[in-house]
Amino acid sequence: MSPEAAGAGATPLARVLAGFVVRTHHGDIPPLALERAKMSLASTIASAAAGVSIPSAAIIRAMELDAGGAPAAAVWFTPARLPARAAARANAVCSDAAAADDSDMRSIAHIGTIVSTVSIAIAEELDLGGAEVLRAMVLGYEVAGRIDEALTPGRMRRGFHGSVSTVFGGAVAAGILLGLDEERMTHAIALAATSACGMAIAADTSWAREWHAGHAAMLGLDAARAAARGFRAEPSVLEVPRGFLSAMNGEAVEAITQGLGESWDIVTDMAIKLMPGAHPFHAIAEAASDAAIAGNVHPDEVERIVLTAAQLADWHGPTHPTDLVSAAHNFVYFAAAAVADRGFHWEHIEPAKMADPVIRDLLGRVTLDLNPPPLPDRFTHRHGGTVTLELKNGRQISRTCRAPRGSNAGGLEWADVEAKYRRLVPRCGLASDAVEASLAYLRSFDTAGGASTLTQRLILPSIGEIGQH
């Protein structure tokens, strides 16, 4: 159904979604969805710890600290506090900059970063508890995920980044914590539709990726705050001709509101990154390392590394990465590194690994299968791929990974999230006892207390110490 047909004589989509979220209480949400929200929050904090000293994050943090304002919410891993919108922006940029935040496997939009940073900032300002934060996160994720599913792959073909959908997560999460009724939530969603933008090509090649995340968090929060004060937008902006879904080349629009409450996107489609970089390549890295391990392959034995995955043909970038951005979006590097080191790990986005002569030698041996099997649906990033190692002695070893670990289909356990947290959070300089205390608090966040108690566990003595450890 076209966006135009979906809007003919129907209740505006924004109002349908608003009615669902304001009527859904904490007890209506399955425990697994709430648990996945805790995992997403832990993952976002871990990614922010890895990103806090990255120049892009430091620039945005400095800008917001210079602007100042009411000390309502924490700037993570610093003693500073800022207005909620500024804190949400600074924290979202930190998380996204490290390329270690979670993704939605339909489109790779980083919804978790936005609902996490916005929810914590508003909850601190209003002195709200963990259970309220988790409800807001689940419902914000649901709305953003459903809208972005209708945009996949249309918005990407038009060149738009996932921030055009993650902003809805911020608006809904903030609106829930602000206590918006159905009317005001309708306008928060409608305002979100006309707030954020971002060019996908820039996100793949520059710091624009995290710039988009900061804007999605800040503008989503602003949409809810404005709606709370009575600011009004066009309720049918999602579905009307020349509206949001039409402009973004949306499809399957009717599915946005089908089965609300029957399943939860944060369970079915959210994936936690258990290695750095673009999520579409994680399954490729797993398949490559599995093949190297299965064949006990030494890099010198490899003639070719053949990747069979239909979605890879649309990706681009330099073969030889030189920095985090070029490594994070480079499936050739993922495959070569995974074969050389029998896995792709957090250290693989560090300069030393990019310069490893064994990995660099293998980069030129990676090639694409020119006739991969067709994908079963329009959600290209759900389907992983196959890696075949062709050895110089004629032997071939193939392995297939359909979904990476950390996703619902590939398996997601707290043990994996905890390992990620313990690996990344110390990078910002947080002491080991503080790492463990914050992790334990996250595990019991729905019953332990408030958002401010969590962020107090993330404070470093001074901003100047960041990046010196």
C-alpha positions, 0 to 999 in steps of 0.5 A: 500500500502506498503512503497516500492510500494509507492516509485516505480517510484513516486515523492519522498514524501518529495518533494511532501510535500515540494512543498505543504508547500512552496506554501501554503500562510497565506491566503490559510489557513482557519481561524479556523486552524490559531485559533487552532494554537493560542490555541496550542501556548497558551497551550504550554506556559501554560504547560511550565509554569507548567514544568519550575521548574521540575528537568528535565527541570531545568537540560536542561535549565542549560546545555544550559545556561552553553553552552551560545551563541548568545542571539537570542531567549527567554528562557521562564519565565527567563530573559535569551536569547540563540541561537534559537536551544537551546531556542527551546530545553529548552522550549520544555522540559519545556512544555513536562515535565509537561504532560500538552501539547497538543496531536494528537488524532491519536497517542498522539504525541505532535506536538504542543509543537514542532511547537510552541517552534521552530516557536517562537524561529526562529521568535524571531531570525528573528524578524517575526510577529505572522501571519508568526508564525501561518502559520509555525505552521499549516503547520508544524503540517500538515506534522508531523500529516500526517506522523505520521498517516501513522506510527500509530500504527506501530511505537508504536508496534516497540517501537518508541516514537512520537518524530520520527514524531514531528521532521518533525513539527519542520523542516517544521515550521523552514523551512517556517520561514527561507524561504526555497524553494521547493528544500531546504525544501525537504532536510529539511524533508529528514534530519528530517527523519534521525534525531530524535529517542526515545523509547516509553517505556522510555517515559512512565516511566521516564524523557525520554519523555521530553528529546525526545521533546527537541531533536525533537525541536532542531534537526528539527530546525537543519535540516531546518538550514542545508538545508538552507545552502545547506546540502543535504539528500536522498529525497526518504528516507521516502518511499524507501525500508529500509527507514523511513516508512519501518523501522517504520512499516508504513501503508496507505502510500498513504494517506500521500499526499492525499487531501493536503489542503482539511482539516487540521490536527491541526483542525481535530486531535489536542486536548488541554489537559484540565487536566494533564496526558496522553491524552488517559485517559482523556475520561476515566476520564470524563466518570468516573466523569460523572457516579459519578455525575449522580448517586450521588455516594459516594466513600464508595458505590463503589464495582467496577469501570469497564473500557470498552476500547479496547486500555487500554489492551496495557498500563502498569505501577504501580497501586499506583502512587508516582510521576508525571510520574507514575500518568500521565500514569496511567488509574487506577489512572485517574478513581479512582480519577475522581470517588472520586473527580467527576473530574480529575484536575490539582492538581491530579498530585500533591503528596497530591492527590496521597496520598489521602486515598479515592483515594488510596482505590478506586485504588484496585476497578478499573478493566478492562472489558475483552471483550470490543467491537473492535475499529472501526479503527487503531487509538486507542486513538480517541475512549474513553471508558465507565466506569461502577460503580458497587455499593455495593447495586447492582446498576450500573451507566454507562457513555461513553465518546467518545472524551475528551473535548479539542478535535475537536470531544469533543469540544474546545473553547477559554474559556477552553484554557484561563482557563487552561492558567490562572490556570497554568501560575501563577505557575511559578511566573508570576504576574497576570497582566502579565498573562492577558497581555500575554493571550490577546496578544496571542488572537490577535497574528496574528495582534498584532505584533512579537514573541519577544513582546510575550516572553517579556511578559513572563519574570520573574526577575531572574531564581532563583525565578522559583519554589519559588512561 
